[in-house]
Amino acid sequence: MAAYAIGALTVRNTDWQKEYGEKMALLIRKYDGKVIAKSAPQVLEAVNPTPDAVVVIEFASAEQVQAWYDDPDHALLKQLRRSGSDIDLLLVKGL
C-alpha cells in the first residue's frame, strides 16, 4: 500500500536549499520515492500559521518511508535543512 511523507516547511533562509535539494533527490530515488506535489499552499481553512511550502513524497509502503527517514544520509540532510527552516513532517498511509 502506498504511503506518503508530507512536509510543511517554514523557511528562515535559503542558503541550504541548493545542496539539500540535490542530495535529497538522490535519497528519495534510493527508496523508489517520487515527489508528487511541491508548492506554496493555497489556504482553504487554517488555524495554524501557513507554511511557505508543502511537499508530498510517495513511497511504495510505510516501511519505505520510515527507512528513507532513518537513513544515515538523511540525518546529515536534516541538519542542513534545520539550519534554515522548520518542518512538520508526517507519514500518511494511502488507502
N, C-alpha and C positions, 0 to 999 in steps of 0.2 A: 504494500500500500504506500502510495506517495506520501511524503512528509515535507514540510516547508520550514525553513529558517526565515523568520520575518524580523527585520531590524528597523527600528525607528531611531533616526540619527539626528542629534543636535550638534552642529559644527561650531567650534570655537575659533579654529584657524584651519587653513588648507595646506599647510606645509607638508603634511604626512600623506596626502591623498594620492599623489602620483605613484610613489613607491608601493603604498598599500594596495592600490588598485591593480597594479601589475602582478604583484605576488599573490594577492587574494584570488585573482582569476585562475592562476595555476593550481592553487589549493582546492578551489571549487571543482575544477576539472579532475583532480586526483580522486575525488569521491563521486565522480559522474554526476555532479550537480549542474544546475543550469539556472542562471539569473532569468527570471520570467517577468519581473517588474522592478523598475527603479526610477523614482522621480520624486519631486516635491509633491506632497499630498494636497489634494483639494479637500477642504474640510466640509463634511456634511453635518456633523454634530460632534461636539467636543466638550470635555470637562477639563482635561489636562492641556498644557501647552502643546501646540502643534510642532512636530519635529520638522527639521529642514528637509529631510529626505526619508523615504521608506524604500527598503529593498526586500524583495521576496525571492528566495532561492529554493528551487525544487530539487529534492533528492528522491531516490527510489524507496527509502524507508526511514523511519525514525532512528534506527540504528546507524544509518549512514550520516544523518545529521549530527548525531552525538559523536561519531568517530571524527567527522570533519572538525567539530568544535574542540574536541580533546586532542587533536593532532599537535605534536610539539611545535611544528612550524606555525600553527595558529597562535600559540602562546606569544611568539615574537610579534606577530601582527597585531594582536590585542594591545600590546604595549605601545606600538606605533599609533594605532587608532586612538587610544586613550590620551595620547599626547596632545590631541587637538579636537576631541569630540567626546560626546557621551552617547551611549546607545542603550536602548531596551531591545534585547534580542530574545525571541521566543521560538520554541519548536511547536509546530502545529501539525497534527496528523490529518491527512486527507481522508475523504470518505471512501 
